[in-house]
Amino acid sequence: MSQQLLTSPSEDQFARPTRRYGLISADGHLNEPDDVWTRRLEQKYLDRAPRIARFSEGDAWVVEGVEAPLPFGWRTCAGKRPDQMQDWVRFEDISPGNYDPAARLRDLDLDRTDAEVLFPGTPVIAVTGMRDPDFHHALVRAYNDWVSEFCSYAPDRLGGTVLLPNRGVDEAVAEVKRTATMPGFVAFLLKCYPHGNTVVGEQDDPLWAAIEESGMPVTIHVSLSDALPSKQSAASLPGTGHFYDAPRRMLELIFSGVLDRFPGLQFVLTEVDCGWVPYFVRQADDNYLRHAQSDLRSAGVDRPPSEYIREHFSFTFITDSFGLESRHAIGVDRMMWSSDYPHITSDWPFSWRTINAAFENVPLEEKRMILSENAERLFRFPAK
């Protein structure tokens, strides 16, 4: 376990299980076992349930509506030698920490990580794009039930994210209210706006009201999408464009008035890094002032984007030297480290080696904020 902090607990901490956090990963991932849906769906959906199938190359998820099988090797290969990394693997060959909570704690201990916020694996990308509303909602409920069970094993260390459904606002609100009191959750995961596409609208307001009431933050992992998975382009390099969608979402939420109507909302833009944030904020403010006499005023946005971003958005990074150098322009209290375990980008089980090198010139107080205190405060660890 990482070195314990010597800070005094706040009043509300006396009412909760006490744990000292030295390192919290704000973005780790699960790789779901084959029975997540087959054990939990109603009988009428079992034949359509996502499932792991065997192929000559290895195992992969087969999901209704997705043309090609979805292998998961790149998402499970942390800690392996480069010559052992490949996309097609057998499920029984991946670490049990991908899908078993007891094993996950052992993996956290190996990395000296005290807690982590958990995001979905491969098949949930396809669940987001499902067009059949009833089937989509059944899949989402089953997945959230499984995550709650997983994180309830050790809520002081495992924080789940509630997958928000996106085939109807009423159903999304119902799922927020159903899961807000379930054990193990620390945040909501928005993959697509609840009315069914990636353009925010006022019809989504009941969802924002329910989330604001819950007190939990909203996470957007990399980007929003309402499409089924497609084959990775050979011309792209995964991970390098993870921040492309984030600036758009911030402006969209600001200029749609969502943050004025629901000032208690907090958003965490996950796995997008943060070195780009100061440049974007400066450009957004500059253009806001240049258009001060345009329809921005009639839209009711009377403050520059920088103020909204500073108050409502946090960012997670794996390795980002530019972000650390620019931490005061970003806001030290708005940055959170993540391991991305067990994905290919993770430094597990040697995360501290990378951290110590990257944070060499960061004062201890600021280092603690980025590595644990911001996540503990925002996600309210330990989970309920």
Number of C-alpha atoms within 10 A of each C-alpha: 13 15 12 12 14 8 7 7 11 8 8 7 14 9 8 13 12 12 15 17 24 22 29 29 26 31 22 25 22 25 24 22 15 16 14 20 24 17 13 18 20 14 10 9 16 14 11 15 23 22 20 21 16 14 13 6 11 15 21 24 21 21 22 15 13 15 12 13 16 22 24 24 23 16 24 27 24 23 18 12 8 10 6 9 17 15 17 17 22 18 21 8 9 18 17 17 19 21 19 17 19 13 14 19 19 13 20 22 15 14 21 20 26 23 27 28 25 24 24 20 18 18 21 22 16 22 28 27 22 23 16 9 15 12 18 18 22 18 24 21 20 17 22 21 17 19 26 21 17 22 25 21 16 17 21 23 25 30 32 32 26 30 26 27 31 28 25 16 19 16 19 23 21 15 21 22 16 11 21 22 11 15 20 28 30 26 28 23 20 22 25 23 24 25 21 20 17 17 12 18 16 11 12 19 17 15 23 20 16 18 23 17 15 16 17 22 24 24 24 22 20 19 21 18 18 20 16 18 21 11 9 9 8 7 6 9 9 11 12 10 11 15 20 12 16 22 16 12 17 18 15 15 17 19 16 16 17 19 20 16 12 15 13 17 22 22 23 25 25 26 27 27 27 27 21 16 22 18 11 14 20 15 14 17 16 14 13 20 14 10 12 14 10 11 10 15 13 9 11 12 18 13 14 18 22 17 11 17 20 15 16 18 18 25 25 25 25 24 20 17 15 12 20 22 15 17 21 13 16 24 15 18 19 23 25 28 27 26 28 26 29 26 22 19 18 21 21 25 20 14 18 16 12 13 16 12 9 15 16 10 11 14 9 10 9 15 22 16 21 24 23 24 24 21 28 21 12 19 24 20 28 23 23 18
